[in-house]
Amino acid sequence: MNRPIQICALILVAVGCNPAPPTSFLLRIKEEAGSKWKYTYVMNTFIDPKGMTPEDAKKHGIPGYGSAEVKGTLDMEVKSVKDGKTTFYKISHTSSATGKGIWKEQAEEMMKEKPLPTTYTWDERMTNVNIAKEEYADPMTNSLHTLFPKDPVKVGTEWEYQPFPAATKKSKAKVVAIEKLHGRDTVKIAMNIPGVVGDENTLTVWFDPKNGRYLKFESLSKSSLKGQVSENHLIQDLVE
């Protein structure tokens, strides 16, 4: 072995032979039939009509202040994978619900309700394929309609996507970071969602490209209407 090759060999031993981590990722759903997992969720919401006139509050059906916090779990199961489409079965379990003002009674009722299952189908680019165009569908999934671009992405990549079939405007998405979450490398995607009720609608998704599953998402919606302000904040996170 000549000396340059010996030097290169010594360098490889010193730094290790592990390849550099990838800098670009193809975002695709990758699931197998029968897979099961769970998310926790926390939703905080409030509405305050303090700046509205009594007439406006009555007109818009807002009788007074209300706030609520709801916690629970989402049990997920893949029912089938066929022709590039994955059908998910989801059931939500509310573990706690507390409310104040106009939402106190609603929170109490939520604790009495039985969990209702939901079935929906995504293609590999996270397009919700079993939803009528005039419908918004499940609010836990409608903002993820046609999320992933055709080409690989890296930090700084931006693209537009259709947030839900009835949307008149496209939303913008951007890869803002590669972050470790639950011991995995995830692509962190930040989205701005126009064309729905509210002055500010954002969604952040942490997607595991290696295993083809989102690990976490966080949504925030703020709106104001003639002196009424409201906010809805939802965090959904994988249970290991």
C-alpha positions in Angstrom: 0.0 0.0 0.0 1.5 3.4 -1.0 1.7 6.2 1.4 -1.2 8.4 0.2 -3.6 5.4 0.4 -2.3 4.6 3.9 -3.0 8.2 5.0 -6.5 8.0 3.6 -7.1 4.7 5.3 -5.9 6.1 8.6 -8.2 9.2 8.2 -11.2 6.9 7.6 -10.5 4.9 10.7 -10.1 8.1 12.7 -13.3 9.7 11.6 -15.3 6.5 11.1 -16.8 5.1 8.0 -20.4 6.2 8.5 -21.7 8.1 5.4 -22.7 11.7 5.8 -26.4 12.2 6.7 -28.7 13.0 3.7 -29.4 16.7 3.0 -32.4 16.1 0.8 -35.5 13.9 1.4 -38.4 12.6 -0.7 -41.5 13.0 1.4 -43.8 10.0 1.0 -46.3 8.1 3.1 -44.9 4.6 3.8 -47.2 2.3 5.8 -48.0 -1.4 6.1 -51.4 -2.9 6.6 -51.9 -3.7 10.3 -49.5 -1.1 11.6 -50.8 0.5 14.9 -49.6 3.5 16.9 -50.9 6.3 19.1 -50.8 10.1 19.4 -51.6 12.3 22.4 -53.3 15.6 21.7 -53.9 18.8 23.6 -56.3 21.5 22.3 -56.7 24.9 23.9 -59.3 27.3 22.6 -61.0 30.5 23.6 -63.4 33.1 22.3 -63.9 36.6 23.7 -66.6 39.0 22.3 -65.7 41.8 24.7 -65.2 44.3 21.8 -68.5 43.5 20.1 -71.8 45.2 20.5 -74.6 43.1 22.0 -76.3 43.2 18.6 -73.2 41.9 16.7 -72.6 39.2 19.3 -76.2 38.0 19.0 -76.1 38.2 15.2 -73.0 36.0 15.0 -74.1 33.6 17.7 -71.5 34.5 20.3 -73.3 34.9 23.6 -70.2 35.4 25.8 -66.7 34.5 26.7 -65.7 30.8 26.6 -62.5 28.8 26.9 -61.7 25.1 27.0 -58.9 22.6 27.2 -59.3 19.1 25.8 -56.7 16.3 26.2 -56.8 12.8 24.8 -55.3 10.1 22.6 -55.7 9.1 19.0 -55.4 5.4 18.2 -54.2 4.8 14.7 -54.3 1.7 12.5 -53.6 1.1 8.9 -56.5 -0.9 7.4 -55.1 -1.4 3.9 -52.4 -0.3 1.5 -53.4 -0.7 -2.2 -52.4 1.0 -5.4 -50.3 3.7 -3.6 -53.2 4.6 -1.3 -53.3 4.0 2.5 -56.5 3.8 4.4 -56.3 4.7 8.1 -58.7 4.0 10.9 -58.6 6.5 13.7 -60.4 6.7 17.0 -60.2 9.6 19.4 -60.4 9.1 23.2 -61.0 12.2 25.4 -59.2 11.9 28.7 -60.1 15.3 30.1 -62.1 18.3 29.1 -62.5 21.5 31.1 -64.4 24.6 30.1 -65.3 28.1 31.3 -68.1 30.4 30.3 -70.2 29.4 27.3 -68.0 26.2 26.8 -68.3 24.8 30.3 -71.3 22.7 29.5 -69.9 21.6 26.2 -66.7 20.4 27.9 -68.8 18.4 30.4 -70.7 16.8 27.5 -67.5 15.8 25.7 -66.6 13.6 28.7 -69.8 11.7 28.3 -69.5 11.1 24.6 -68.4 7.7 23.2 -65.3 7.7 21.0 -66.2 7.8 17.3 -64.0 6.2 14.7 -63.0 7.9 11.5 -61.7 6.3 8.3 -59.8 8.2 5.7 -57.5 7.5 2.8 -54.3 9.3 1.8 -52.1 8.7 -1.3 -48.4 8.7 -0.8 -48.2 12.4 -1.1 -50.7 12.9 1.6 -53.6 13.7 -0.6 -57.0 13.0 1.1 -58.6 10.9 -1.7 -61.9 10.0 -0.2 -63.3 13.4 0.4 -65.9 15.3 -1.6 -64.6 18.5 -3.1 -67.2 20.6 -1.4 -66.4 19.2 2.0 -63.7 20.2 4.5 -63.5 16.7 6.0 -61.9 15.8 9.3 -60.3 19.0 10.8 -57.4 16.8 12.0 -56.5 16.0 8.5 -58.0 18.6 6.1 -55.0 20.9 6.2 -52.7 18.1 5.1 -54.4 17.6 1.8 -51.9 17.3 -1.1 -49.1 18.4 1.2 -45.9 16.8 -0.3 -44.2 18.0 -3.5 -43.2 15.6 -6.3 -39.5 16.3 -5.9 -37.1 15.8 -2.9 -36.8 18.7 -0.5 -34.1 20.1 1.7 -33.9 23.0 4.3 -35.2 26.1 2.6 -37.3 24.3 0.0 -40.7 26.1 -0.6 -43.7 25.0 -2.4 -47.5 25.5 -2.7 -50.2 22.9 -2.0 -53.9 22.6 -1.9 -54.9 22.7 1.8 -58.4 21.1 1.2 -60.4 20.4 -1.9 -62.8 23.4 -1.5 -59.9 25.9 -1.0 -59.9 28.8 -3.5 -56.3 29.7 -2.6 -53.2 27.5 -2.3 -51.2 27.4 0.9 -47.4 27.8 1.1 -45.1 25.3 2.8 -41.4 25.5 3.6 -38.9 23.1 5.1 -37.4 25.1 8.0 -35.2 22.5 9.7 -34.1 18.9 10.1 -34.8 18.1 13.8 -34.4 15.1 16.0 -37.7 14.0 17.5 -38.3 10.7 19.3 -34.8 9.7 18.3 -35.5 10.1 14.6 -34.5 12.7 12.0 -37.6 14.6 11.0 -38.3 17.2 8.3 -39.9 20.2 10.0 -42.4 21.8 7.6 -44.0 25.2 8.3 -47.3 26.1 6.5 -49.4 29.2 6.2 -53.0 28.5 5.3 -55.0 31.3 3.8 -58.6 31.2 2.6 -60.1 29.9 5.8 -61.8 31.6 8.7 -59.3 33.5 10.7 -56.6 36.2 10.4 -53.7 33.7 11.1 -53.7 30.0 10.3 -50.4 28.1 10.6 -49.5 24.4 10.7 -46.2 22.8 11.6 -45.5 19.1 10.8 -42.6 17.0 11.9 -42.3 14.2 9.3 -40.1 11.1 9.5 -39.0 10.5 5.8 -37.3 7.3 6.5 -40.4 5.6 8.0 -42.9 7.7 6.1 -45.0 8.9 9.0 -45.6 12.2 10.6 -44.6 12.2 14.3 -46.1 15.5 15.4 -48.1 18.5 14.2 -49.0 21.7 15.8 -51.8 24.1 14.5 -52.7 27.6 15.5 -55.6 29.6 14.3 -56.4 33.2 15.4 -59.3 35.3 14.2 -61.0 38.6 14.9 -64.4 39.8 13.8 -65.8 43.2 14.8 -64.1 43.2 18.2 -64.4 39.4 18.9 -61.2 37.5 19.2 -60.7 33.8 19.2 -57.8 31.3 19.2 -57.4 27.6 18.7 -54.2 25.8 19.4 -53.7 22.0 18.9 -50.7 19.8 19.4 -50.6 16.2 18.4 -47.5 14.1 19.3 -46.5 10.5 18.8 -46.6 8.1 21.8 -43.5 5.9 21.8 
